[in-house]
Amino acid sequence: MRSRLAVTTLALATALTVGAALPATAAAAPAVGATVSASPTVQDILDHLPDDVVASALVRQDGVGAAAGPVTPDAYVRIGSTTKVFTNTVVLQLVAEHRIDVDAPAHRYVPGLMPAAYDGVTVRQLLDHTSGLPKPAATPGPADGPGWWLKSVTPEGFLRESFAAASGTPPEPGHVQQYNGLNSFVLGLIVERITGHTFAHELEHRILRPLRLDHTSLPAADDPTIPSPHATVHVDGDDVTEQSPYPWVEGGMISTAADLDRFLIALFQGRLLPPAQQKLVFDVPTADSADSNSNCFDGTACFSVGGLMRYQLPNGTCVWGKTGSRPGWDNGFFATRDLRHRVVYSLNPTGTGSDFPYIKAITESALTDRDD
C-alpha cells in the first residue's frame, strides 16, 4: 500500500488571478503497513508516486534529476507563472540600459493602454504587484465547453476586458501587494513598445541564447504544441497536453528542469543584471499583503521587484523562487540565496485531490540541510 502525505494546506489559485503559494504546515503520515521517514528525502517522496493525486512528477535537486510515473527527468513542462521571473528580468535589463525608468509612470511607455485612473502606477509597482490593477477578467476554462484548452485571448483584449469589468475607485498604488497577472501583461507590452520587437525576440536575445537555454521557449499565440518528451496531462478526462499559450509573458513559457535550474543560478549569481538592478531582484516592498492574497504569510508582502517569492522554511531559512501552474502542470523553482540548495519540480495532478502537500514536502526536503 502506498503511503500518503497528509498535510494542512493553503489553497492555490489560478496563475492569472491569485498565483501559487506554498502551504503553511506539513507532517508525514504513513498509511497502514507503510514505513515513511519522519523527515523524508525527495527520493522517499518520489518512491511513493504515482498515486491517486499525482499522476507523475519530476524533480531536479541540486542539479540532479529524478522522476516518478510516466515522465522523464528531462521532460518539457508548461511552466505557468514561473514565466514572470523571466519577464521581470527582461524589464530590469531595459532599466539598466536606461530605456525604462523603474519609477516612471507606466502609461508613459504604453499610452492609452490603461484607463486614466491608473496613471499613477509606476513600472516598479507593476513588477512588485503593488499596482492596484483590477481583478483579471475570466479566462478560458472547462465551463467554456469542449476544446476550452485551445481557446485564446490577446494581451490587449484581456486587459481591455479586465479594465472594463473593474468597479469602484482603484486603490492608491504602492501600499498593498496583490499578486496579479495583469501586471505582467502590461510589462510585456511595455517591452514591445520600447524595443520595437516581440517579447519572444527580446527573451531569446537577452536570456535564452546567452544562457544556452536550448529547451526553453515562449510559443507563438497560435502554437498549442509542446516538444517531446513530455507528460500527457488530463483535466476532467480531457487530454489537454496541447493547449493555448495565451498567458504569454504571464505564464505561457515551456522549459525543462535543467534549463530552469541554469536560469535560476545565473539570476542569483548576478550574471543577467548589473549590481543596481541585481539588488532589485530580491527587493520586497514594504507593504501589506492583500486580504485576498493567499501567497504571502503574516500579512506582509513576499514578492520582489524581480518577480521572486520569498518563503521561510520551518528551520528559519529564507528561500527564494516562484511557483507556476497550467492545466495539468504544477511547477516551480526555489533556492537558498547562496545557491547551497536548489530545487526545480513539476507535478502532474490527477484532479482528484490537492497536490500542494507534495509540493511543500518536496520543496522543504530539497532545501533543508539533512543535519538540521
C-alpha positions as CSV (number, residue, x, y, z in Angstrom):
1,M,0.0,0.0,0.0
2,R,1.4,3.4,-0.9
3,S,1.9,5.9,1.8
4,R,0.1,9.2,1.8
5,L,1.5,12.6,2.7
6,A,-1.1,14.2,5.0
7,V,-0.7,17.9,5.5
8,T,-2.5,21.1,6.1
9,T,-2.5,23.3,3.0
10,L,-3.4,26.7,1.8
11,A,-5.4,26.8,-1.4
12,L,-3.5,27.8,-4.6
13,A,-5.5,29.9,-7.1
14,T,-5.0,30.1,-10.8
15,A,-2.0,31.7,-12.4
16,L,-3.9,34.6,-13.7
17,T,-5.7,35.6,-10.6
18,V,-4.0,35.0,-7.3
19,G,-0.9,32.9,-8.1
20,A,0.6,29.9,-6.4
21,A,1.7,29.7,-2.8
22,L,3.3,27.1,-0.6
23,P,1.2,25.6,2.2
24,A,1.8,26.6,5.7
25,T,2.5,23.4,7.6
26,A,3.3,19.8,6.8
27,A,3.6,16.4,8.6
28,A,4.2,13.0,7.1
29,A,1.5,10.3,7.9
30,P,2.1,6.8,6.6
31,A,-0.7,4.5,5.5
32,V,-1.3,1.3,7.5
33,G,1.6,-1.1,7.0
34,A,3.8,1.5,5.3
35,T,7.1,3.0,6.6
36,V,7.9,6.6,5.9
37,S,10.7,8.6,7.5
38,A,9.6,11.5,9.7
39,S,11.9,13.6,7.6
40,P,11.5,12.1,4.1
41,T,14.1,12.8,1.3
42,V,12.9,13.9,-2.1
43,Q,13.5,10.3,-3.3
44,D,11.4,8.9,-0.5
45,I,8.5,11.1,-1.7
46,L,9.0,10.1,-5.3
47,D,9.2,6.4,-4.3
48,H,5.5,6.7,-3.3
49,L,4.4,8.2,-6.5
50,P,2.3,8.0,-8.7
51,D,-0.8,7.7,-6.6
52,D,-4.4,8.9,-6.7
53,V,-3.4,12.6,-6.5
54,V,-0.2,12.8,-8.6
55,A,0.0,11.0,-11.9
56,S,3.7,11.8,-12.4
57,A,6.4,14.1,-11.1
58,L,9.9,15.2,-11.9
59,V,12.4,16.9,-9.6
60,R,15.8,18.4,-10.1
61,Q,17.6,18.7,-6.7
62,D,21.0,20.5,-6.6
63,G,21.5,19.7,-10.3
64,V,20.4,16.0,-10.2
65,G,17.2,14.9,-11.8
66,A,14.7,12.2,-10.8
67,A,11.2,11.3,-11.8
68,A,8.2,9.2,-10.8
69,G,5.4,7.8,-13.1
70,P,5.2,8.1,-16.8
71,V,7.5,11.1,-17.2
72,T,11.3,11.5,-17.6
73,P,13.6,13.9,-15.7
74,D,14.3,15.8,-19.0
75,A,10.7,16.3,-19.9
76,Y,9.4,19.6,-21.2
77,V,6.8,21.3,-19.0
78,R,4.5,24.3,-19.3
79,I,6.0,26.4,-16.5
80,G,3.0,28.8,-15.9
81,S,3.7,31.8,-13.7
82,T,7.3,30.9,-13.3
83,T,7.4,32.8,-16.6
84,K,7.0,36.1,-14.7
85,V,10.6,35.9,-13.4
86,F,11.9,35.8,-17.0
87,T,9.6,38.8,-17.8
88,N,10.7,40.9,-14.9
89,T,14.4,40.1,-15.7
90,V,13.9,41.4,-19.3
91,V,12.3,44.6,-17.9
92,L,15.1,45.1,-15.4
93,Q,17.7,44.7,-18.2
94,L,15.9,47.6,-20.1
95,V,16.0,49.6,-16.8
96,A,19.8,49.0,-16.7
97,E,20.1,50.3,-20.3
98,H,18.2,53.5,-19.2
99,R,15.4,52.7,-21.7
100,I,12.9,52.3,-18.9
101,D,12.8,54.3,-15.7
102,V,11.6,51.9,-13.0
103,D,9.9,54.7,-11.0
104,A,8.3,56.4,-14.0
105,P,4.5,56.1,-14.6
106,A,3.9,53.0,-16.7
107,H,1.5,54.9,-19.0
108,R,4.5,56.9,-20.3
109,Y,5.6,53.8,-22.3
110,V,2.1,52.4,-23.2
111,P,-0.1,55.5,-23.6
112,G,-3.8,54.6,-23.9
113,L,-3.4,51.0,-22.7
114,M,-4.7,51.7,-19.1
115,P,-7.5,54.0,-18.0
116,A,-6.5,57.4,-16.7
117,A,-7.4,56.2,-13.1
118,Y,-4.2,54.1,-13.3
119,D,-1.9,57.0,-14.4
120,G,-0.1,56.9,-11.1
121,V,1.0,53.3,-11.4
122,T,4.8,53.0,-11.9
123,V,6.8,50.3,-13.6
124,R,8.2,49.2,-10.2
125,Q,4.7,48.7,-8.9
126,L,3.8,46.5,-11.9
127,L,7.0,44.5,-11.1
128,D,6.3,44.0,-7.4
129,H,2.5,43.7,-7.6
130,T,1.6,46.8,-5.7
131,S,0.0,48.5,-8.7
132,G,-3.6,48.0,-7.6
133,L,-4.7,46.9,-11.1
134,P,-8.2,45.3,-11.1
135,K,-9.0,41.7,-10.9
136,P,-8.3,39.9,-14.2
137,A,-11.2,39.0,-16.5
138,A,-12.3,35.4,-16.9
139,T,-10.1,33.2,-19.0
140,P,-10.9,30.0,-20.9
141,G,-11.9,27.1,-18.7
142,P,-14.0,23.9,-18.6
143,A,-17.2,25.9,-18.4
144,D,-16.5,27.1,-22.0
145,G,-17.2,23.6,-23.4
146,P,-15.2,21.1,-25.5
147,G,-11.8,22.4,-26.6
148,W,-11.7,25.1,-24.0
149,W,-8.0,24.4,-23.6
150,L,-7.3,25.6,-27.1
151,K,-9.2,28.9,-26.8
152,S,-7.2,32.1,-26.6
153,V,-7.3,35.7,-25.6
154,T,-5.0,38.5,-26.8
155,P,-3.0,40.6,-24.2
156,E,-4.7,43.8,-25.3
157,G,-8.1,42.2,-25.3
158,F,-7.6,40.6,-21.9
159,L,-6.5,43.9,-20.4
160,R,-9.4,45.8,-22.1
161,E,-11.9,43.3,-20.7
162,S,-10.4,43.4,-17.2
163,F,-10.4,47.2,-17.0
164,A,-14.0,47.3,-18.4
165,A,-15.2,45.0,-15.6
166,A,-13.4,47.0,-12.8
167,S,-15.7,48.8,-10.4
168,G,-15.1,51.5,-7.8
169,T,-12.1,53.7,-7.3
170,P,-8.7,52.0,-7.7
171,P,-6.6,51.7,-4.6
172,E,-3.6,54.0,-4.2
173,P,-0.7,52.2,-5.7
174,G,2.3,51.2,-3.6
175,H,0.6,50.3,-0.4
176,V,-0.8,46.8,-0.8
177,Q,0.7,43.8,-2.6
178,Q,-1.9,41.8,-4.6
179,Y,-0.4,39.2,-6.9
180,N,-2.0,39.9,-10.3
181,G,-1.2,38.6,-13.8
182,L,-2.4,41.9,-15.4
183,N,0.9,43.4,-14.2
184,S,2.9,41.1,-16.4
185,F,0.7,41.7,-19.5
186,V,1.4,45.4,-19.2
187,L,5.1,44.8,-18.7
188,G,5.3,42.6,-21.8
189,L,3.6,45.3,-23.9
190,I,6.0,47.9,-22.5
191,V,8.9,45.8,-23.6
192,E,7.5,45.5,-27.1
193,R,6.7,49.2,-27.4
194,I,10.2,50.2,-26.2
195,T,12.2,47.8,-28.3
196,G,10.1,47.5,-31.4
197,H,10.4,43.8,-31.2
198,T,8.2,40.9,-30.0
199,F,8.7,39.9,-26.4
200,A,9.7,36.5,-27.6
201,H,12.6,38.1,-29.7
202,E,13.8,40.0,-26.7
203,L,13.6,36.9,-24.4
204,E,15.6,34.9,-26.9
205,H,18.2,37.6,-27.5
206,R,18.7,38.6,-23.8
207,I,18.3,35.4,-21.8
208,L,17.7,32.2,-23.7
209,R,20.6,32.4,-26.2
210,P,23.2,33.8,-23.8
211,L,22.5,31.1,-21.2
212,R,22.1,28.4,-23.9
213,L,18.6,27.5,-22.7
214,D,18.0,25.5,-25.8
215,H,14.9,23.8,-24.4
216,T,13.1,26.9,-23.3
217,S,10.7,28.9,-25.4
218,L,7.7,31.3,-25.4
219,P,5.4,29.7,-28.0
220,A,3.6,31.8,-30.6
221,A,-0.1,32.6,-29.8
222,D,-1.3,30.0,-32.3
223,D,1.1,27.2,-31.3
224,P,-0.5,24.8,-28.8
225,T,2.2,22.1,-29.2
226,I,4.9,21.1,-26.7
227,P,8.1,19.3,-27.6
228,S,8.8,15.7,-26.6
229,P,9.5,14.2,-24.2
230,H,6.6,15.4,-22.1
231,A,3.9,14.1,-19.8
232,T,0.4,13.5,-21.1
233,V,-1.9,15.5,-18.9
234,H,-5.7,15.4,-18.4
235,V,-8.3,17.7,-16.9
236,D,-11.7,16.2,-16.3
237,G,-10.9,13.3,-18.6
238,D,-9.8,15.5,-21.5
239,D,-6.3,15.4,-22.9
240,V,-5.1,19.0,-22.6
241,T,-1.4,18.3,-23.3
242,E,-1.7,20.6,-26.3
243,Q,-3.1,23.9,-25.1
244,S,-3.2,27.6,-25.9
245,P,-0.2,29.5,-24.6
246,Y,-2.4,32.7,-24.2
247,P,-0.9,33.6,-20.8
248,W,2.1,34.8,-22.8
249,V,4.6,36.7,-20.6
250,E,2.4,36.0,-17.6
251,G,2.5,32.2,-17.8
252,G,3.0,30.8,-21.3
253,M,6.6,29.6,-21.4
254,I,7.8,26.0,-21.9
255,S,11.0,24.7,-20.4
256,T,12.8,21.8,-18.7
257,A,14.0,21.4,-15.2
258,A,17.7,21.6,-16.3
259,D,17.1,24.9,-18.1
260,L,15.2,26.4,-15.2
261,D,18.0,25.4,-12.9
262,R,20.5,27.1,-15.2
263,F,18.4,30.2,-15.3
264,L,18.0,30.3,-11.5
265,I,21.7,30.0,-11.0
266,A,22.6,32.8,-13.5
267,L,19.9,35.1,-12.0
268,F,21.1,34.6,-8.4
269,Q,24.8,35.0,-9.4
270,G,24.1,38.3,-11.0
271,R,25.0,37.2,-14.5
272,L,21.9,38.7,-16.1
273,L,21.8,42.2,-14.4
274,P,24.3,44.8,-13.3
275,P,24.6,45.4,-9.5
276,A,22.0,48.2,-9.2
277,Q,19.3,46.1,-10.8
278,Q,20.5,42.9,-9.2
279,K,19.6,44.4,-5.8
280,L,16.0,44.7,-7.1
281,V,15.8,41.0,-7.8
282,F,15.4,40.4,-4.0
283,D,13.8,43.8,-3.1
284,V,10.5,43.1,-1.5
285,P,8.4,46.3,-1.0
286,T,7.4,47.5,2.5
287,A,3.7,46.9,2.0
288,D,0.8,44.9,3.4
289,S,-0.4,41.8,1.7
290,A,-4.0,42.0,0.4
291,D,-6.5,40.0,2.5
292,S,-7.4,38.0,-0.6
293,N,-3.7,37.2,-1.4
294,S,-3.1,33.6,-0.4
295,N,0.6,33.7,-1.4
296,C,2.2,35.6,1.4
297,F,2.0,34.9,5.1
298,D,1.9,37.1,8.2
299,G,0.1,39.8,6.3
300,T,3.2,41.2,4.7
301,A,4.4,41.3,1.1
302,C,6.5,38.5,-0.2
303,F,7.0,39.2,-3.9
304,S,10.1,41.1,-5.0
305,V,10.7,43.5,-7.9
306,G,12.4,40.7,-9.6
307,G,9.3,38.5,-9.5
308,L,10.6,36.1,-6.9
309,M,8.6,34.9,-3.9
310,R,10.3,34.9,-0.5
311,Y,9.4,31.9,1.6
312,Q,10.7,30.8,5.1
313,L,11.4,27.2,5.7
314,P,10.4,25.6,9.1
315,N,14.0,25.9,10.2
316,G,14.0,29.6,9.6
317,T,16.0,29.6,6.4
318,C,14.7,32.1,3.8
319,V,14.5,30.8,0.2
320,W,13.5,32.5,-3.0
321,G,11.7,31.2,-6.1
322,K,8.5,31.1,-8.0
323,T,5.6,28.7,-8.5
324,G,3.5,28.3,-11.6
325,S,0.6,26.3,-12.9
326,R,-1.1,25.5,-16.2
327,P,-3.9,22.9,-16.7
328,G,-2.2,19.6,-15.9
329,W,1.0,21.0,-14.5
330,D,2.1,22.4,-11.2
331,N,5.7,23.6,-11.2
332,G,8.2,25.8,-9.5
333,F,11.8,26.5,-8.6
334,F,13.4,27.6,-5.3
335,A,16.8,28.1,-3.9
336,T,18.7,29.4,-0.9
337,R,20.2,32.9,-1.6
338,D,23.7,31.4,-1.7
339,L,22.6,28.6,-4.0
340,R,23.7,26.0,-1.4
341,H,20.5,24.2,-2.2
342,R,18.2,24.4,-5.3
343,V,15.1,22.6,-6.4
344,V,13.0,22.5,-9.6
345,Y,9.8,20.5,-9.6
346,S,6.9,19.7,-11.9
347,L,3.9,17.6,-10.8
348,N,1.1,16.4,-12.9
349,P,-2.1,16.3,-10.7
350,T,-4.9,13.9,-11.4
351,G,-7.5,16.4,-10.3
352,T,-8.9,14.1,-7.5
353,G,-7.2,16.0,-4.7
354,S,-4.7,18.7,-3.9
355,D,-1.1,18.1,-4.9
356,F,0.2,21.0,-2.9
357,P,1.1,18.9,0.2
358,Y,3.6,17.1,-2.1
359,I,5.0,20.3,-3.4
360,K,5.6,21.5,0.1
361,A,7.2,18.3,1.2
362,I,9.5,18.2,-1.9
363,T,10.5,21.8,-1.6
364,E,11.3,21.7,2.1
365,S,13.1,18.4,1.9
366,A,15.2,19.6,-1.0
367,L,16.2,22.9,0.5
368,T,16.8,21.8,4.1
369,D,20.2,20.5,5.3
370,R,19.8,16.9,6.3
371,D,21.5,17.5,9.6
372,D,19.1,20.4,10.6
